[in-house]
Amino acid sequence: MGKKNNVRHRFMTKKIITMLQLKDDDVVLHVGPRDGYLLELIHSLVKECHAVERSRIVVKKLTSRFHRIPNILVQEVRSMNLPYPRGYFTKVVFDELGVYAHSELEIRTLLDELRRVSSDQVLMFIGGVPMDQEESIRRRMEEGPASWWERLWVGTQAIFRAPEETEPPLVISEDQFRSICRQYGLHAEPMRIEITHAFSTQHNDFLVSFAEQPTKQFPIHTAGGSHATTGS
């Protein structure tokens, strides 16, 4: 991780902790723990910390690092069939959704599984949603950049941006993501993390909580077969 990204990662992590309002009886799931910085900061504040990671190398490093801390458990999970019972977690951190989901179906599968393992009172931080770059630029222009030089940078970005170099394989608008969440009984509130990164602010982070029962039925295909999220 480069120095600039490392600073941003640490800033974001501290903001996430503040947003989640952690309590001593919380059971936390962290998907994609990276260097374990969040686990290091919160393990003494909560009851349990569980981290799932696809990289075996990262799992080994974190397991070695935290092996003396009894309430931190790191597991290798190659698919998003999470090895936890229904309603187990009260807080969830998933700050790199775009790394794990490369289609709308995969986003639905992830949300369905996160919903399954979360309690009714869960509060999730879901970040890194691969939002439509054009929408992000438009919103920044409408809200007004912090200064004239940022306004100039955003305008230049809109004109000269190379989509094939900057856009992820999947892009989704904020409204689409919030709509998908509602279909799974989740309420997604967009967060504006105030940090200047390449002269632009981030708009693809959300606080997610239970809203109501799902209103539709969507078949979800997993490694163990298919099941359906049933609506009322």
C-alpha positions in Angstrom: 0.0 0.0 0.0 1.5 3.4 -1.0 2.1 6.1 1.5 -0.8 8.3 0.2 -3.2 5.3 0.2 -2.0 4.2 3.6 -2.7 7.7 5.2 -6.2 7.7 3.6 -6.8 4.1 4.8 -6.0 5.1 8.4 -8.1 8.3 8.2 -11.1 6.3 6.8 -10.7 3.6 9.4 -11.0 6.1 12.3 -14.0 7.7 10.6 -15.7 4.3 10.3 -15.1 3.5 13.9 -16.8 6.8 14.9 -19.8 6.2 12.6 -20.4 2.7 13.9 -20.8 3.8 17.6 -19.1 0.6 18.9 -20.2 -0.9 22.2 -18.6 -3.5 24.5 -21.2 -6.1 23.6 -20.8 -5.7 19.8 -19.8 -8.6 17.6 -18.0 -7.2 14.6 -17.4 -8.6 11.1 -14.7 -7.1 8.9 -14.7 -8.2 5.3 -11.3 -7.6 3.7 -9.2 -6.5 6.8 -6.1 -5.5 4.8 -3.3 -4.8 7.3 -5.6 -5.4 10.4 -5.5 -1.7 11.4 -9.2 -1.6 12.3 -9.0 -4.9 14.2 -6.1 -3.4 16.2 -8.1 -0.3 17.1 -11.4 -1.9 18.1 -10.7 -5.3 19.6 -10.5 -3.8 23.1 -13.8 -1.9 22.6 -16.0 -4.8 21.5 -16.9 -8.4 22.5 -15.6 -10.2 19.4 -13.9 -9.3 16.1 -14.2 -11.6 13.1 -12.3 -11.0 9.9 -12.7 -12.8 6.6 -10.2 -12.5 3.8 -9.7 -14.2 0.4 -5.9 -14.0 0.5 -4.2 -16.9 2.3 -1.1 -14.8 2.7 -3.0 -12.0 4.4 -4.8 -14.5 6.7 -1.4 -16.0 7.8 0.0 -12.6 8.5 -2.9 -11.4 10.5 -3.3 -14.7 12.4 0.4 -14.5 13.4 0.0 -10.8 14.4 -3.1 -11.3 16.6 -2.6 -14.9 17.9 -2.4 -13.6 21.5 -5.6 -11.6 21.3 -8.5 -14.1 22.1 -11.4 -12.0 20.7 -9.9 -11.7 17.2 -10.5 -14.5 14.7 -9.3 -14.3 11.1 -10.5 -16.8 8.5 -9.8 -17.5 4.9 -13.1 -17.4 2.9 -12.9 -17.9 -0.8 -16.6 -17.3 -1.5 -19.1 -15.2 0.2 -20.8 -18.1 1.9 -19.9 -16.8 5.3 -19.3 -19.5 8.0 -21.5 -17.8 10.6 -25.0 -18.4 11.9 -28.0 -16.2 11.1 -28.1 -12.9 13.0 -24.7 -13.2 14.6 -23.2 -9.8 14.0 -24.2 -6.4 15.3 -21.7 -4.4 13.3 -20.2 -5.0 9.8 -17.4 -3.3 8.0 -17.0 -4.0 4.3 -15.0 -1.1 2.8 -14.0 -2.6 -0.5 -17.2 -3.8 -2.1 -15.9 -3.2 -5.6 -13.1 -5.6 -5.0 -15.5 -8.5 -4.2 -18.4 -7.7 -6.5 -18.0 -7.5 -10.3 -21.7 -7.6 -11.3 -25.1 -6.6 -10.0 -25.8 -10.3 -9.2 -22.7 -10.4 -7.0 -23.7 -7.3 -5.2 -27.1 -8.9 -4.5 -25.4 -12.1 -3.3 -23.2 -10.2 -1.0 -26.0 -8.1 0.5 -28.2 -11.2 0.9 -25.4 -13.0 2.8 -24.5 -10.0 5.0 -28.2 -9.6 5.8 -28.4 -13.3 6.8 -25.5 -13.1 9.3 -26.6 -9.7 10.8 -28.8 -9.0 13.7 -31.9 -6.9 13.3 -30.1 -4.0 15.0 -27.0 -4.2 12.8 -25.2 -1.2 11.6 -23.0 -1.7 8.5 -20.4 0.4 6.8 -20.2 -0.5 3.2 -17.6 1.4 1.2 -15.9 1.2 -2.2 -19.2 0.8 -4.0 -18.2 1.1 -7.7 -20.3 4.1 -8.4 -20.9 5.7 -11.8 -18.0 8.2 -12.3 -20.1 10.6 -14.3 -22.6 10.8 -11.5 -19.8 11.4 -8.9 -18.5 14.2 -11.0 -21.9 15.8 -11.5 -22.6 15.6 -7.8 -19.3 17.2 -6.9 -20.1 20.1 -9.3 -23.6 20.6 -8.0 -22.5 20.5 -4.3 -19.6 22.8 -5.0 -15.9 21.9 -4.5 -14.2 23.3 -1.5 -12.2 25.9 -3.5 -11.7 27.3 -6.9 -8.7 25.0 -7.7 -10.8 21.9 -6.8 -13.6 23.2 -9.0 -11.0 23.6 -11.8 -9.7 20.0 -11.2 -13.2 18.5 -11.2 -14.1 20.3 -14.5 -10.9 19.1 -16.1 -11.6 15.6 -14.8 -15.0 15.6 -16.5 -13.5 16.7 -19.9 -10.3 14.7 -20.1 -11.1 11.6 -18.0 -10.2 8.3 -19.8 -13.1 5.9 -18.8 -11.2 2.7 -19.8 -8.4 3.7 -17.4 -10.4 4.8 -14.4 -13.7 3.0 -14.3 -14.1 -0.4 -12.6 -15.7 -3.3 -14.6 -19.0 -2.6 -12.8 -20.4 0.9 -12.2 -23.6 1.6 -10.4 -25.4 4.8 -9.5 -26.2 5.8 -5.9 -29.9 5.4 -6.6 -29.4 1.9 -8.0 -27.4 0.8 -4.9 -29.9 2.2 -2.5 -32.7 0.6 -4.5 -31.0 -2.8 -4.3 -30.6 -2.4 -0.6 -34.3 -1.6 -0.1 -35.2 -4.8 -2.0 -33.3 -6.7 0.7 -34.9 -4.8 3.6 -31.9 -2.6 4.1 -31.6 1.2 4.3 -28.5 2.7 2.8 -27.5 6.2 3.8 -24.8 7.8 1.7 -21.8 9.2 3.6 -19.5 11.9 2.5 -16.1 11.2 3.9 -14.3 14.6 4.1 -10.9 13.8 2.8 -9.1 15.3 -0.2 -7.8 12.6 -2.4 -6.5 13.6 -5.8 -8.4 16.9 -5.2 -11.8 15.1 -5.1 -14.1 13.9 -2.3 -15.4 10.4 -2.0 -19.2 9.6 -2.5 -19.3 5.8 -2.6 -19.5 5.0 1.1 -22.8 4.1 2.9 -24.1 3.4 6.4 -26.5 0.5 6.1 -29.1 -0.8 8.5 -32.3 -2.9 8.6 -35.3 -1.1 7.2 -38.1 -3.5 6.6 -38.8 -6.9 5.1 -37.8 -7.5 1.5 -40.5 -6.6 -0.9 -39.5 -8.8 -3.8 -38.1 -12.3 -4.4 -34.6 -12.6 -6.0 -32.9 -15.9 -6.7 -29.4 -16.0 -5.3 -27.0 -18.5 -6.7 -24.2 -19.6 -4.3 -21.5 -22.2 -4.3 -23.8 -24.6 -2.4 -26.7 -24.2 -4.8 -29.4 -21.6 -5.2 -31.9 -20.2 -2.7 -34.3 -17.3 -2.8 -34.7 -14.1 -0.8 -38.4 -14.1 -0.1 -40.4 -10.9 0.0 -43.6 -10.1 1.8 
